[in-house]
Amino acid sequence: MLLLEDILIKIKNCIDVPYNLGYNLDEDDTYSAIDPVRDCLYEAGLNKECDIANGVSKVVIIPRNSAYVIKTPLFGSWYYPEEYNEENDEYYTDYENPYFDEYTGAYYEDAEIDYSNYCELEEYLYNFTVENDVSDMFAKTEFFGYAKGDRPVYISEKCKGFHWGDRKPSDASKTLVKDKRDSTPGWSKMDSTITALFVDDYGTERAAKLFQFLYDFDITDLHSDNVMISEKTGKIVITDYSGFFN
């Protein structure tokens, strides 16, 4: 069990946002997802202690003086529906009545989880990383409690951002990845540079075990924003592994 830090509990308790927190995917309007959370932090006097980021399925609150981050799901996204005008015999975009489209893709076989909650799916998948002896190559995500309105909140290992050029894979790993990408399952799940860095950090045998795991469990959306550097080990890890399908 994690040792709970005061800052994490304060963040969890101050989050008060509606179920339909989200943003317009077509317009990539991320502010509509982040600003309500930032307002909560401001009201609690925590805004100067935290950074905020988001993806399509989650908002991440990053306390500057903590070994962990807070995650809370985005259960869907907004879009402007297309409506039909009979009088003009044409379709138009209704900007006055945006529609909240709940996600349904957070699914894994017979798992009893909320199909709109990608944080819960991520927590569920982490259990399989432990069973398959690849958990050290993932940032652990686990349930932390409920914020106001019964909004679920999760906690995950804090990692450093991965930036292109910060680390370069060895020539041997790059050659190995080039040979394996088209012929071996899982070796093409991530960018070739990132794949080679996993080989450098964990060795060929363990990296191959990871890539097979990604293939077997059909984990997708493994772009460069979803891998980071562990602050504990200094090695590359996968930080967002719920994928996204809707």
Backbone torsions as a table, in degrees:
resi	resn	phi	psi	omega
1	MET	NA	136.5	-177.9
2	LEU	-69.2	144.3	169.5
3	LEU	-75.6	118.0	-175.0
4	LEU	-77.0	131.5	178.0
5	GLU	-96.3	143.8	-178.2
6	ASP	-54.8	-42.3	-176.9
7	ILE	-61.9	-36.8	-179.1
8	LEU	-69.0	-41.1	178.5
9	ILE	-65.2	-40.6	178.9
10	LYS	-63.2	-41.1	179.3
11	ILE	-63.8	-49.0	179.9
12	LYS	-55.7	-45.7	-174.9
13	ASN	-72.5	-19.4	-178.2
14	CYS	-92.0	-13.7	-177.6
15	ILE	-69.8	119.5	-179.4
16	ASP	-141.8	81.9	-177.2
17	VAL	-129.3	154.1	-176.3
18	PRO	-72.4	162.3	177.4
19	TYR	-56.5	-39.1	-174.7
20	ASN	-85.5	26.1	171.6
21	LEU	-59.7	128.6	-178.4
22	GLY	-179.0	-171.8	177.2
23	TYR	-146.9	167.2	-177.7
24	ASN	-79.6	111.3	-177.4
25	LEU	-64.7	-36.4	-178.3
26	ASP	-63.6	-37.2	-177.7
27	GLU	-99.8	-2.4	-178.7
28	ASP	51.8	46.7	-178.0
29	ASP	-85.7	80.3	-175.7
30	THR	-73.6	-21.7	-176.9
31	TYR	-62.6	-32.6	-179.8
32	SER	-67.7	-19.0	175.9
33	ALA	-91.4	-36.7	-174.5
34	ILE	-85.3	-40.9	-172.7
35	ASP	-58.5	-42.7	178.5
36	PRO	-62.1	-35.0	177.7
37	VAL	-70.3	-41.4	177.8
38	ARG	-61.6	-37.7	178.1
39	ASP	-62.2	-39.2	178.5
40	CYS	-63.6	-43.2	179.2
41	LEU	-64.4	-39.0	179.9
42	TYR	-63.2	-45.5	-178.7
43	GLU	-64.1	-28.7	179.8
44	ALA	-90.6	0.8	-179.4
45	GLY	72.7	25.7	-176.3
46	LEU	-110.9	0.5	-172.9
47	ASN	-63.9	-31.0	-179.3
48	LYS	-82.9	-6.0	-178.7
49	GLU	-102.8	-2.8	-172.8
50	CYS	-137.0	151.4	167.0
51	ASP	-109.8	161.2	-179.4
52	ILE	-132.0	139.7	175.0
53	ALA	-138.8	167.3	176.5
54	ASN	-155.4	157.2	169.3
55	GLY	-121.2	-160.7	-179.9
56	VAL	-69.5	-31.4	-170.5
57	SER	-116.7	-1.8	-175.1
58	LYS	-149.9	153.2	164.7
59	VAL	-110.5	135.1	-178.4
60	VAL	-118.6	124.6	176.0
61	ILE	-103.5	126.5	-171.4
62	ILE	-117.1	95.7	176.1
63	PRO	-65.8	136.6	-175.8
64	ARG	-73.5	-24.9	-178.6
65	ASN	-118.6	57.5	178.8
66	SER	-149.7	155.0	176.9
67	ALA	-89.0	2.7	-176.1
68	TYR	-133.3	164.7	172.6
69	VAL	-122.8	157.6	176.9
70	ILE	-101.9	135.7	174.8
71	LYS	-123.7	140.1	171.7
72	THR	-137.6	140.7	-171.5
73	PRO	-76.1	152.3	163.1
74	LEU	-99.1	116.9	-172.5
75	PHE	-82.5	-3.8	-179.9
76	GLY	178.7	-171.0	-179.5
77	SER	-138.6	165.0	-179.8
78	TRP	-100.7	149.4	170.4
79	TYR	-150.5	159.0	177.0
80	TYR	-93.3	117.7	-174.7
81	PRO	-72.2	152.8	172.9
82	GLU	-89.1	126.4	-179.6
83	GLU	-117.6	156.6	-179.1
84	TYR	-105.8	128.2	177.1
85	ASN	-101.0	106.4	-176.6
86	GLU	-64.1	-36.8	-176.7
87	GLU	-62.8	-41.4	-179.5
88	ASN	-95.8	-4.9	-178.9
89	ASP	53.2	51.6	178.9
90	GLU	-154.6	158.2	177.1
91	TYR	-91.3	149.9	177.4
92	TYR	-142.8	159.7	178.5
93	THR	-91.4	124.7	-178.0
94	ASP	-89.6	96.6	-179.0
95	TYR	-81.6	-9.9	-177.7
96	GLU	-85.2	-21.9	-174.4
97	ASN	-131.3	72.5	178.4
98	PRO	-61.7	149.8	-175.7
99	TYR	-114.9	133.3	177.6
100	PHE	-90.7	118.8	-177.4
101	ASP	-104.0	107.4	-178.0
102	GLU	-69.8	136.3	177.7
103	TYR	-67.5	149.7	178.6
104	THR	-133.5	5.7	-170.5
105	GLY	-97.7	1.5	179.7
106	ALA	-81.1	68.0	-171.2
107	TYR	-123.5	140.8	170.6
108	TYR	-144.6	106.6	177.6
109	GLU	41.6	-119.5	-174.4
110	ASP	-99.4	20.9	-178.7
111	ALA	-65.5	132.9	178.8
112	GLU	-88.9	74.5	-178.8
113	ILE	-130.7	164.6	178.2
114	ASP	-75.2	117.3	-174.9
115	TYR	-69.3	-5.1	175.8
116	SER	-101.5	-1.2	-173.4
117	ASN	-111.1	96.6	-178.3
118	TYR	-74.3	-21.1	174.1
119	CYS	-67.2	-41.7	178.6
120	GLU	-65.1	-39.0	176.6
121	LEU	-62.5	-41.3	179.1
122	GLU	-62.0	-44.2	177.2
123	GLU	-61.1	-42.2	179.8
124	TYR	-62.1	-44.6	-179.2
125	LEU	-67.5	-31.2	-179.6
126	TYR	-59.8	-34.6	178.3
127	ASN	-58.7	-34.6	179.0
128	PHE	-74.3	-28.3	175.6
129	THR	-64.6	-34.9	177.5
130	VAL	-67.6	-46.8	-179.1
131	GLU	-61.9	-30.4	-176.8
132	ASN	-100.1	10.0	174.5
133	ASP	59.7	41.4	175.3
134	VAL	-128.8	12.7	-172.9
135	SER	-63.9	-26.4	-179.4
136	ASP	-69.1	-10.7	178.7
137	MET	-99.6	10.7	178.0
138	PHE	-129.6	148.8	170.4
139	ALA	-84.3	120.5	-175.2
140	LYS	-64.4	134.5	173.0
141	THR	-119.4	131.6	177.6
142	GLU	-144.3	156.5	-179.3
143	PHE	-65.4	137.4	-175.6
144	PHE	-114.3	-23.0	-179.1
145	GLY	143.2	-168.6	-178.8
146	TYR	-114.6	138.0	171.2
147	ALA	-87.1	-170.1	179.0
148	LYS	-63.1	147.4	-178.5
149	GLY	73.0	18.7	-179.8
150	ASP	60.1	29.8	175.8
151	ARG	-76.5	124.7	-179.5
152	PRO	-71.2	143.1	-179.7
153	VAL	-129.0	140.3	-177.1
154	TYR	-125.1	161.2	-179.4
155	ILE	-126.6	143.9	-178.1
156	SER	-144.4	154.6	178.0
157	GLU	-58.8	134.3	177.6
158	LYS	-79.3	134.0	-179.0
159	CYS	-130.6	163.7	177.4
160	LYS	-90.5	146.6	-179.1
161	GLY	-62.6	143.1	175.1
162	PHE	-95.7	123.3	-179.9
163	HIS	-122.4	135.8	-179.7
164	TRP	-57.5	133.6	178.7
165	GLY	96.2	-19.7	178.5
166	ASP	-64.5	-39.2	179.0
167	ARG	-133.6	140.4	178.2
168	LYS	-119.9	131.8	180.0
169	PRO	-70.6	158.3	178.7
170	SER	-69.7	156.1	177.8
171	ASP	-61.9	-36.3	-179.2
172	ALA	-63.9	-42.3	179.7
173	SER	-68.8	-39.2	178.4
174	LYS	-62.6	-41.2	178.6
175	THR	-65.3	-42.3	179.3
176	LEU	-62.1	-45.4	-179.2
177	VAL	-63.9	-40.9	178.4
178	LYS	-59.4	-38.9	-179.7
179	ASP	-73.0	-30.0	-172.3
180	LYS	-93.5	-24.9	-168.1
181	ARG	-54.9	-43.8	-173.8
182	ASP	-92.1	-6.6	-173.3
183	SER	-118.8	-16.7	-174.1
184	THR	-122.8	126.5	-178.4
185	PRO	-56.0	136.4	174.8
186	GLY	92.2	-21.6	-176.6
187	TRP	-74.7	-9.5	178.3
188	SER	-110.9	14.6	-179.8
189	LYS	-69.2	-27.5	-178.1
190	MET	-127.1	166.9	174.8
191	ASP	-52.7	145.9	-175.0
192	SER	-61.7	-35.2	178.2
193	THR	-65.2	-45.9	179.3
194	ILE	-64.2	-42.0	178.6
195	THR	-58.4	-43.7	-179.9
196	ALA	-66.2	-33.9	177.6
197	LEU	-66.4	-36.0	174.8
198	PHE	-62.6	-39.1	177.5
199	VAL	-63.9	-44.0	179.4
200	ASP	-62.2	-42.5	-173.0
201	ASP	-78.8	-31.0	-172.6
202	TYR	-119.8	-7.1	-177.3
203	GLY	89.2	157.2	-174.0
204	THR	-62.3	-44.0	-174.6
205	GLU	-65.3	-45.8	-178.5
206	ARG	-73.2	-37.3	177.2
207	ALA	-62.6	-40.9	178.4
208	ALA	-62.1	-36.5	177.3
209	LYS	-64.4	-40.3	175.9
210	LEU	-61.7	-49.1	-176.4
211	PHE	-62.6	-36.5	176.5
212	GLN	-66.4	-38.1	177.0
213	PHE	-62.2	-45.8	179.0
214	LEU	-59.8	-37.3	179.3
215	TYR	-71.4	-47.0	-176.8
216	ASP	-63.4	-37.2	-177.0
217	PHE	-97.8	6.4	175.0
218	ASP	52.2	47.7	178.3
219	ILE	-83.8	126.4	-173.0
220	THR	-124.1	-175.8	176.4
221	ASP	62.5	37.3	-176.5
222	LEU	-93.5	59.3	178.7
223	HIS	-82.7	179.6	-171.1
224	SER	-66.0	-22.8	178.1
225	ASP	-74.9	-14.2	-176.7
226	ASN	-103.4	10.6	170.2
227	VAL	-125.0	142.7	-178.3
228	MET	-143.5	-176.1	179.5
229	ILE	-107.7	124.7	179.9
230	SER	-64.1	130.6	176.6
231	GLU	-72.0	-21.6	180.0
232	LYS	-79.5	-43.4	-172.5
233	THR	-109.7	-18.8	-175.6
234	GLY	76.0	8.1	-178.7
235	LYS	-102.2	159.7	179.2
236	ILE	-73.3	138.3	179.8
237	VAL	-140.1	159.8	175.2
238	ILE	-91.4	124.4	-175.2
239	THR	-105.2	-21.0	178.6
240	ASP	-132.7	109.5	-172.0
241	TYR	-131.7	22.6	177.4
242	SER	-83.5	-12.3	-175.1
243	GLY	66.9	-176.2	174.5
244	PHE	-153.0	121.6	175.7
245	PHE	-145.0	129.6	-178.3
246	ASN	-144.9	NA	NA
